[in-house]
Amino acid sequence: MTDDGARLLPWAGPEDKPCFLLGDGTGYVSRIADAMEAAQLGLAAELITEARRVLAGRTWTSGELHLLTVELTEALVEVHRVAESRGARLAVRGGGD
């Protein structure tokens, strides 16, 4: 997030660089970003449930653990981006850090 109130979007641009949006948060791209954030958080919650199920069974293969690690890492990157974006927007609204 920049000091001018730009919103960090929940997707990356070329070369995995962050994408930002200027505006009041009510436009079309903001609504798409909100929907994407909700989907990313929902998928992360589902993945947590799946990870708990796999690990509780204690019968996983190395391939299953590898896939689970890859999926959890991808979800963590997305959730981190959402948290960073929302935290920055809260700081701008509240005037704090």
N, CA, C and O atoms as CSV, one atom per row, in Angstrom:
chain,resi,resn,atom,element,x,y,z
A,1,MET,N,N,0.846,-1.177,0.000
A,1,MET,CA,C,0.000,0.000,0.000
A,1,MET,C,C,0.886,1.232,0.000
A,1,MET,O,O,1.933,1.267,0.646
A,2,THR,N,N,0.458,2.216,-0.718
A,2,THR,CA,C,1.208,3.460,-0.760
A,2,THR,C,C,0.518,4.493,0.110
A,2,THR,O,O,-0.606,4.280,0.564
A,3,ASP,N,N,1.188,5.607,0.342
A,3,ASP,CA,C,0.638,6.644,1.209
A,3,ASP,C,C,-0.578,7.340,0.617
A,3,ASP,O,O,-1.319,8.004,1.343
A,4,ASP,N,N,-0.800,7.203,-0.689
A,4,ASP,CA,C,-1.906,7.913,-1.325
A,4,ASP,C,C,-3.223,7.145,-1.266
A,4,ASP,O,O,-4.201,7.567,-1.883
A,5,GLY,N,N,-3.273,6.042,-0.545
A,5,GLY,CA,C,-4.514,5.301,-0.388
A,5,GLY,C,C,-4.754,4.272,-1.472
A,5,GLY,O,O,-5.886,3.816,-1.634
A,6,ALA,N,N,-3.742,3.893,-2.212
A,6,ALA,CA,C,-3.894,2.867,-3.229
A,6,ALA,C,C,-4.159,1.523,-2.565
A,6,ALA,O,O,-3.584,1.205,-1.524
A,7,ARG,N,N,-5.034,0.744,-3.179
A,7,ARG,CA,C,-5.388,-0.574,-2.645
A,7,ARG,C,C,-4.527,-1.642,-3.309
A,7,ARG,O,O,-4.411,-1.692,-4.533
A,8,LEU,N,N,-3.924,-2.496,-2.482
A,8,LEU,CA,C,-3.210,-3.654,-2.990
A,8,LEU,C,C,-4.247,-4.675,-3.428
A,8,LEU,O,O,-5.077,-5.105,-2.626
A,9,LEU,N,N,-4.204,-5.062,-4.689
A,9,LEU,CA,C,-5.184,-5.986,-5.227
A,9,LEU,C,C,-4.795,-7.434,-4.926
A,9,LEU,O,O,-3.617,-7.722,-4.714
A,10,PRO,N,N,-5.768,-8.343,-4.905
A,10,PRO,CA,C,-5.487,-9.728,-4.515
A,10,PRO,C,C,-4.900,-10.582,-5.635
A,10,PRO,O,O,-4.980,-11.810,-5.584
A,11,TRP,N,N,-4.323,-9.956,-6.625
A,11,TRP,CA,C,-3.632,-10.687,-7.682
A,11,TRP,C,C,-2.344,-9.947,-8.007
A,11,TRP,O,O,-2.195,-8.760,-7.717
A,12,ALA,N,N,-1.436,-10.666,-8.606
A,12,ALA,CA,C,-0.145,-10.083,-8.959
A,12,ALA,C,C,-0.103,-9.791,-10.446
A,12,ALA,O,O,-0.836,-10.387,-11.236
A,13,GLY,N,N,0.765,-8.868,-10.812
A,13,GLY,CA,C,0.961,-8.518,-12.204
A,13,GLY,C,C,2.118,-9.291,-12.799
A,13,GLY,O,O,2.563,-10.292,-12.239
A,14,PRO,N,N,2.606,-8.819,-13.944
A,14,PRO,CA,C,3.751,-9.475,-14.573
A,14,PRO,C,C,4.936,-9.554,-13.608
A,14,PRO,O,O,5.175,-8.649,-12.809
A,15,GLU,N,N,5.657,-10.651,-13.708
A,15,GLU,CA,C,6.824,-10.893,-12.857
A,15,GLU,C,C,6.458,-10.888,-11.371
A,15,GLU,O,O,7.289,-10.582,-10.516
A,16,ASP,N,N,5.205,-11.231,-11.080
A,16,ASP,CA,C,4.690,-11.334,-9.703
A,16,ASP,C,C,4.783,-10.020,-8.932
A,16,ASP,O,O,4.901,-10.015,-7.707
A,17,LYS,N,N,4.728,-8.907,-9.662
A,17,LYS,CA,C,4.759,-7.598,-9.021
A,17,LYS,C,C,3.356,-7.252,-8.510
A,17,LYS,O,O,2.364,-7.657,-9.115
A,18,PRO,N,N,3.266,-6.507,-7.401
A,18,PRO,CA,C,1.953,-6.154,-6.856
A,18,PRO,C,C,1.176,-5.215,-7.777
A,18,PRO,O,O,1.755,-4.398,-8.492
A,19,CYS,N,N,-0.136,-5.352,-7.740
A,19,CYS,CA,C,-1.036,-4.464,-8.484
A,19,CYS,C,C,-1.780,-3.594,-7.486
A,19,CYS,O,O,-2.196,-4.065,-6.428
A,20,PHE,N,N,-1.946,-2.326,-7.827
A,20,PHE,CA,C,-2.639,-1.389,-6.949
A,20,PHE,C,C,-3.786,-0.729,-7.696
A,20,PHE,O,O,-3.777,-0.634,-8.924
A,21,LEU,N,N,-4.765,-0.280,-6.938
A,21,LEU,CA,C,-5.931,0.394,-7.494
A,21,LEU,C,C,-6.159,1.692,-6.720
A,21,LEU,O,O,-6.140,1.709,-5.489
A,22,LEU,N,N,-6.370,2.762,-7.457
A,22,LEU,CA,C,-6.736,4.037,-6.847
A,22,LEU,C,C,-8.244,4.208,-6.964
A,22,LEU,O,O,-8.851,3.768,-7.940
A,23,GLY,N,N,-8.829,4.831,-5.993
A,23,GLY,CA,C,-10.262,5.089,-6.048
A,23,GLY,C,C,-10.874,5.030,-4.670
A,23,GLY,O,O,-10.186,4.872,-3.662
A,24,ASP,N,N,-12.201,5.163,-4.653
A,24,ASP,CA,C,-12.910,5.200,-3.374
A,24,ASP,C,C,-13.375,3.831,-2.898
A,24,ASP,O,O,-14.007,3.725,-1.847
A,25,GLY,N,N,-13.070,2.777,-3.661
A,25,GLY,CA,C,-13.422,1.421,-3.242
A,25,GLY,C,C,-14.813,0.979,-3.629
A,25,GLY,O,O,-15.287,-0.053,-3.153
A,26,THR,N,N,-15.478,1.736,-4.483
A,26,THR,CA,C,-16.854,1.380,-4.850
A,26,THR,C,C,-16.991,0.984,-6.318
A,26,THR,O,O,-18.088,0.640,-6.758
A,27,GLY,N,N,-15.918,1.026,-7.072
A,27,GLY,CA,C,-15.982,0.752,-8.503
A,27,GLY,C,C,-15.979,-0.731,-8.849
A,27,GLY,O,O,-15.914,-1.603,-7.982
A,28,TYR,N,N,-16.052,-0.974,-10.142
A,28,TYR,CA,C,-16.123,-2.333,-10.680
A,28,TYR,C,C,-14.917,-3.184,-10.279
A,28,TYR,O,O,-15.082,-4.318,-9.831
A,29,VAL,N,N,-13.715,-2.648,-10.436
A,29,VAL,CA,C,-12.515,-3.422,-10.105
A,29,VAL,C,C,-12.457,-3.688,-8.601
A,29,VAL,O,O,-12.014,-4.759,-8.186
A,30,SER,N,N,-12.888,-2.751,-7.791
A,30,SER,CA,C,-12.930,-2.968,-6.343
A,30,SER,C,C,-13.878,-4.106,-5.985
A,30,SER,O,O,-13.580,-4.919,-5.110
A,31,ARG,N,N,-15.015,-4.160,-6.660
A,31,ARG,CA,C,-15.977,-5.243,-6.395
A,31,ARG,C,C,-15.414,-6.591,-6.831
A,31,ARG,O,O,-15.628,-7.598,-6.156
A,32,ILE,N,N,-14.699,-6.618,-7.953
A,32,ILE,CA,C,-14.053,-7.864,-8.388
A,32,ILE,C,C,-12.999,-8.281,-7.357
A,32,ILE,O,O,-12.901,-9.456,-7.003
A,33,ALA,N,N,-12.221,-7.320,-6.885
A,33,ALA,CA,C,-11.190,-7.610,-5.887
A,33,ALA,C,C,-11.816,-8.133,-4.596
A,33,ALA,O,O,-11.301,-9.077,-3.997
A,34,ASP,N,N,-12.918,-7.531,-4.165
A,34,ASP,CA,C,-13.612,-8.004,-2.959
A,34,ASP,C,C,-14.066,-9.450,-3.129
A,34,ASP,O,O,-13.894,-10.271,-2.228
A,35,ALA,N,N,-14.647,-9.758,-4.291
A,35,ALA,CA,C,-15.123,-11.119,-4.560
A,35,ALA,C,C,-13.953,-12.105,-4.604
A,35,ALA,O,O,-14.056,-13.224,-4.102
A,36,MET,N,N,-12.851,-11.684,-5.204
A,36,MET,CA,C,-11.686,-12.562,-5.288
A,36,MET,C,C,-11.101,-12.806,-3.900
A,36,MET,O,O,-10.716,-13.932,-3.583
A,37,GLU,N,N,-11.028,-11.776,-3.077
A,37,GLU,CA,C,-10.539,-11.951,-1.714
A,37,GLU,C,C,-11.407,-12.935,-0.950
A,37,GLU,O,O,-10.894,-13.813,-0.255
A,38,ALA,N,N,-12.715,-12.793,-1.075
A,38,ALA,CA,C,-13.632,-13.703,-0.387
A,38,ALA,C,C,-13.423,-15.137,-0.856
A,38,ALA,O,O,-13.424,-16.063,-0.045
A,39,ALA,N,N,-13.246,-15.322,-2.154
A,39,ALA,CA,C,-13.008,-16.663,-2.691
A,39,ALA,C,C,-11.687,-17.228,-2.188
A,39,ALA,O,O,-11.613,-18.401,-1.822
A,40,GLN,N,N,-10.647,-16.407,-2.169
A,40,GLN,CA,C,-9.339,-16.866,-1.698
A,40,GLN,C,C,-9.408,-17.279,-0.233
A,40,GLN,O,O,-8.847,-18.306,0.149
A,41,LEU,N,N,-10.086,-16.495,0.580
A,41,LEU,CA,C,-10.212,-16.835,1.997
A,41,LEU,C,C,-11.041,-18.093,2.189
A,41,LEU,O,O,-10.732,-18.916,3.050
A,42,GLY,N,N,-12.085,-18.247,1.397
A,42,GLY,CA,C,-12.911,-19.452,1.470
A,42,GLY,C,C,-12.137,-20.701,1.080
A,42,GLY,O,O,-12.239,-21.733,1.744
A,43,LEU,N,N,-11.365,-20.609,0.007
A,43,LEU,CA,C,-10.548,-21.751,-0.413
A,43,LEU,C,C,-9.493,-22.095,0.631
A,43,LEU,O,O,-9.203,-23.270,0.857
A,44,ALA,N,N,-8.923,-21.084,1.265
A,44,ALA,CA,C,-7.937,-21.329,2.319
A,44,ALA,C,C,-8.583,-22.066,3.492
A,44,ALA,O,O,-7.981,-22.976,4.061
A,45,ALA,N,N,-9.795,-21.679,3.852
A,45,ALA,CA,C,-10.504,-22.356,4.945
A,45,ALA,C,C,-10.773,-23.822,4.594
A,45,ALA,O,O,-10.625,-24.704,5.439
A,46,GLU,N,N,-11.169,-24.075,3.348
A,46,GLU,CA,C,-11.394,-25.453,2.908
A,46,GLU,C,C,-10.093,-26.253,2.947
A,46,GLU,O,O,-10.090,-27.425,3.326
A,47,LEU,N,N,-9.010,-25.629,2.561
A,47,LEU,CA,C,-7.721,-26.303,2.554
A,47,LEU,C,C,-7.255,-26.631,3.973
A,47,LEU,O,O,-6.636,-27.672,4.198
A,48,ILE,N,N,-7.543,-25.765,4.909
A,48,ILE,CA,C,-7.205,-26.037,6.312
A,48,ILE,C,C,-7.947,-27.284,6.786
A,48,ILE,O,O,-7.367,-28.146,7.446
A,49,THR,N,N,-9.220,-27.373,6.449
A,49,THR,CA,C,-10.017,-28.545,6.818
A,49,THR,C,C,-9.433,-29.810,6.195
A,49,THR,O,O,-9.303,-30.834,6.866
A,50,GLU,N,N,-9.081,-29.736,4.913
A,50,GLU,CA,C,-8.489,-30.878,4.218
A,50,GLU,C,C,-7.146,-31.258,4.834
A,50,GLU,O,O,-6.864,-32.444,5.008
A,51,ALA,N,N,-6.320,-30.279,5.165
A,51,ALA,CA,C,-5.024,-30.561,5.776
A,51,ALA,C,C,-5.196,-31.269,7.119
A,51,ALA,O,O,-4.482,-32.224,7.427
A,52,ARG,N,N,-6.138,-30.796,7.897
A,52,ARG,CA,C,-6.385,-31.444,9.192
A,52,ARG,C,C,-6.843,-32.889,9.008
A,52,ARG,O,O,-6.444,-33.773,9.767
A,53,ARG,N,N,-7.682,-33.125,7.998
A,53,ARG,CA,C,-8.174,-34.471,7.726
A,53,ARG,C,C,-7.029,-35.393,7.307
A,53,ARG,O,O,-6.904,-36.510,7.809
A,54,VAL,N,N,-6.205,-34.920,6.391
A,54,VAL,CA,C,-5.092,-35.729,5.902
A,54,VAL,C,C,-4.115,-36.036,7.031
A,54,VAL,O,O,-3.683,-37.178,7.194
A,55,LEU,N,N,-3.773,-35.026,7.798
A,55,LEU,CA,C,-2.792,-35.220,8.865
A,55,LEU,C,C,-3.340,-36.086,9.997
A,55,LEU,O,O,-2.587,-36.844,10.608
A,56,ALA,N,N,-4.621,-35.988,10.282
A,56,ALA,CA,C,-5.220,-36.787,11.351
A,56,ALA,C,C,-5.234,-38.271,10.990
A,56,ALA,O,O,-5.144,-39.128,11.870
A,57,GLY,N,N,-5.347,-38.573,9.694
A,57,GLY,CA,C,-5.382,-39.967,9.265
A,57,GLY,C,C,-4.071,-40.711,9.440
A,57,GLY,O,O,-4.057,-41.934,9.574
A,58,ARG,N,N,-2.984,-39.981,9.439
A,58,ARG,CA,C,-1.638,-40.546,9.615
A,58,ARG,C,C,-1.340,-41.681,8.633
A,58,ARG,O,O,-0.566,-42.589,8.935
A,59,THR,N,N,-1.963,-41.617,7.457
A,59,THR,CA,C,-1.703,-42.641,6.429
A,59,THR,C,C,-1.325,-41.992,5.106
A,59,THR,O,O,-1.547,-42.577,4.046
A,60,TRP,N,N,-0.766,-40.808,5.152
A,60,TRP,CA,C,-0.443,-40.059,3.950
A,60,TRP,C,C,0.800,-40.626,3.264
A,60,TRP,O,O,1.641,-41.285,3.876
A,61,THR,N,N,0.870,-40.343,1.989
A,61,THR,CA,C,2.076,-40.675,1.226
A,61,THR,C,C,2.918,-39.413,1.098
A,61,THR,O,O,2.451,-38.309,1.380
A,62,SER,N,N,4.158,-39.587,0.670
A,62,SER,CA,C,5.009,-38.407,0.494
A,62,SER,C,C,4.438,-37.506,-0.600
A,62,SER,O,O,4.557,-36.284,-0.515
A,63,GLY,N,N,3.821,-38.095,-1.627
A,63,GLY,CA,C,3.200,-37.299,-2.686
A,63,GLY,C,C,2.037,-36.469,-2.170
A,63,GLY,O,O,1.872,-35.312,-2.556
A,64,GLU,N,N,1.230,-37.063,-1.295
A,64,GLU,CA,C,0.109,-36.319,-0.708
A,64,GLU,C,C,0.616,-35.163,0.144
A,64,GLU,O,O,0.065,-34.064,0.097
A,65,LEU,N,N,1.654,-35.408,0.914
A,65,LEU,CA,C,2.221,-34.334,1.734
A,65,LEU,C,C,2.830,-33.240,0.868
A,65,LEU,O,O,2.712,-32.058,1.189
A,66,HIS,N,N,3.472,-33.620,-0.214
A,66,HIS,CA,C,4.048,-32.631,-1.109
A,66,HIS,C,C,2.949,-31.758,-1.716
A,66,HIS,O,O,3.062,-30.532,-1.714
A,67,LEU,N,N,1.893,-32.376,-2.233
A,67,LEU,CA,C,0.784,-31.623,-2.812
A,67,LEU,C,C,0.135,-30.717,-1.770
A,67,LEU,O,O,-0.168,-29.557,-2.050
A,68,LEU,N,N,-0.076,-31.244,-0.581
A,68,LEU,CA,C,-0.661,-30.446,0.490
A,68,LEU,C,C,0.219,-29.242,0.813
A,68,LEU,O,O,-0.292,-28.142,1.027
A,69,THR,N,N,1.523,-29.437,0.851
A,69,THR,CA,C,2.458,-28.341,1.124
A,69,THR,C,C,2.398,-27.279,0.037
A,69,THR,O,O,2.397,-26.084,0.336
A,70,VAL,N,N,2.350,-27.701,-1.217
A,70,VAL,CA,C,2.261,-26.759,-2.329
A,70,VAL,C,C,0.965,-25.951,-2.232
A,70,VAL,O,O,0.979,-24.727,-2.361
A,71,GLU,N,N,-0.153,-26.644,-2.003
A,71,GLU,CA,C,-1.449,-25.959,-1.929
A,71,GLU,C,C,-1.525,-25.023,-0.727
A,71,GLU,O,O,-2.051,-23.915,-0.836
A,72,LEU,N,N,-1.003,-25.460,0.417
A,72,LEU,CA,C,-1.002,-24.597,1.602
A,72,LEU,C,C,-0.127,-23.367,1.386
A,72,LEU,O,O,-0.481,-22.273,1.827
A,73,THR,N,N,0.996,-23.530,0.722
A,73,THR,CA,C,1.872,-22.394,0.439
A,73,THR,C,C,1.173,-21.389,-0.464
A,73,THR,O,O,1.220,-20.186,-0.205
A,74,GLU,N,N,0.526,-21.868,-1.520
A,74,GLU,CA,C,-0.203,-20.975,-2.427
A,74,GLU,C,C,-1.305,-20.227,-1.676
A,74,GLU,O,O,-1.485,-19.023,-1.863
A,75,ALA,N,N,-2.037,-20.946,-0.829
A,75,ALA,CA,C,-3.117,-20.311,-0.067
A,75,ALA,C,C,-2.552,-19.286,0.916
A,75,ALA,O,O,-3.135,-18.217,1.099
A,76,LEU,N,N,-1.438,-19.601,1.538
A,76,LEU,CA,C,-0.826,-18.675,2.490
A,76,LEU,C,C,-0.376,-17.392,1.804
A,76,LEU,O,O,-0.542,-16.304,2.357
A,77,VAL,N,N,0.184,-17.504,0.618
A,77,VAL,CA,C,0.586,-16.316,-0.148
A,77,VAL,C,C,-0.635,-15.436,-0.428
A,77,VAL,O,O,-0.578,-14.218,-0.261
A,78,GLU,N,N,-1.740,-16.058,-0.855
A,78,GLU,CA,C,-2.956,-15.295,-1.161
A,78,GLU,C,C,-3.543,-14.644,0.089
A,78,GLU,O,O,-3.919,-13.472,0.065
A,79,VAL,N,N,-3.619,-15.401,1.175
A,79,VAL,CA,C,-4.180,-14.864,2.416
A,79,VAL,C,C,-3.294,-13.756,2.973
A,79,VAL,O,O,-3.797,-12.774,3.518
A,80,HIS,N,N,-1.984,-13.908,2.838
A,80,HIS,CA,C,-1.075,-12.856,3.289
A,80,HIS,C,C,-1.313,-11.568,2.505
A,80,HIS,O,O,-1.325,-10.482,3.084
A,81,ARG,N,N,-1.503,-11.685,1.187
A,81,ARG,CA,C,-1.761,-10.509,0.357
A,81,ARG,C,C,-3.079,-9.835,0.782
A,81,ARG,O,O,-3.155,-8.609,0.852
A,82,VAL,N,N,-4.108,-10.638,1.061
A,82,VAL,CA,C,-5.393,-10.088,1.508
A,82,VAL,C,C,-5.216,-9.367,2.844
A,82,VAL,O,O,-5.715,-8.257,3.027
A,83,ALA,N,N,-4.509,-9.999,3.769
A,83,ALA,CA,C,-4.295,-9.386,5.083
A,83,ALA,C,C,-3.500,-8.090,4.969
A,83,ALA,O,O,-3.809,-7.104,5.639
A,84,GLU,N,N,-2.483,-8.095,4.124
A,84,GLU,CA,C,-1.674,-6.888,3.929
A,84,GLU,C,C,-2.532,-5.758,3.350
A,84,GLU,O,O,-2.446,-4.613,3.792
A,85,SER,N,N,-3.352,-6.092,2.366
A,85,SER,CA,C,-4.213,-5.093,1.741
A,85,SER,C,C,-5.228,-4.534,2.724
A,85,SER,O,O,-5.403,-3.320,2.829
A,86,ARG,N,N,-5.890,-5.423,3.438
A,86,ARG,CA,C,-6.919,-4.970,4.388
A,86,ARG,C,C,-6.306,-4.201,5.548
A,86,ARG,O,O,-6.871,-3.207,6.003
A,87,GLY,N,N,-5.164,-4.650,6.026
A,87,GLY,CA,C,-4.491,-3.936,7.111
A,87,GLY,C,C,-4.079,-2.538,6.701
A,87,GLY,O,O,-4.206,-1.591,7.478
A,88,ALA,N,N,-3.585,-2.411,5.483
A,88,ALA,CA,C,-3.177,-1.098,4.989
A,88,ALA,C,C,-4.385,-0.185,4.838
A,88,ALA,O,O,-4.304,1.005,5.142
A,89,ARG,N,N,-5.504,-0.730,4.370
A,89,ARG,CA,C,-6.707,0.098,4.218
A,89,ARG,C,C,-7.251,0.520,5.574
A,89,ARG,O,O,-7.770,1.628,5.707
A,90,LEU,N,N,-7.145,-0.334,6.580
A,90,LEU,CA,C,-7.580,0.039,7.926
A,90,LEU,C,C,-6.719,1.170,8.465
A,90,LEU,O,O,-7.229,2.106,9.081
A,91,ALA,N,N,-5.413,1.085,8.233
A,91,ALA,CA,C,-4.501,2.132,8.696
A,91,ALA,C,C,-4.808,3.467,8.052
A,91,ALA,O,O,-4.736,4.509,8.704
A,92,VAL,N,N,-5.146,3.440,6.782
A,92,VAL,CA,C,-5.480,4.696,6.073
A,92,VAL,C,C,-6.761,5.279,6.635
A,92,VAL,O,O,-6.840,6.483,6.875
A,93,ARG,N,N,-7.768,4.438,6.849
A,93,ARG,CA,C,-9.054,4.918,7.386
A,93,ARG,C,C,-8.928,5.430,8.802
A,93,ARG,O,O,-9.523,6.442,9.172
A,94,GLY,N,N,-8.119,4.694,9.614
A,94,GLY,CA,C,-7.980,5.054,11.001
A,94,GLY,C,C,-6.887,6.063,11.285
A,94,GLY,O,O,-6.817,6.623,12.380
A,95,GLY,N,N,-6.035,6.295,10.301
A,95,GLY,CA,C,-4.954,7.253,10.469
A,95,GLY,C,C,-3.793,6.713,11.264
A,95,GLY,O,O,-2.872,7.460,11.593
A,96,GLY,N,N,-3.812,5.397,11.590
A,96,GLY,CA,C,-2.718,4.816,12.358
A,96,GLY,C,C,-1.857,3.913,11.516
A,96,GLY,O,O,-1.919,3.933,10.287
A,97,ASP,N,N,-1.038,3.108,12.203
A,97,ASP,CA,C,-0.147,2.171,11.514
A,97,ASP,C,C,-0.838,0.865,11.220
A,97,ASP,O,O,-0.233,-0.038,10.643
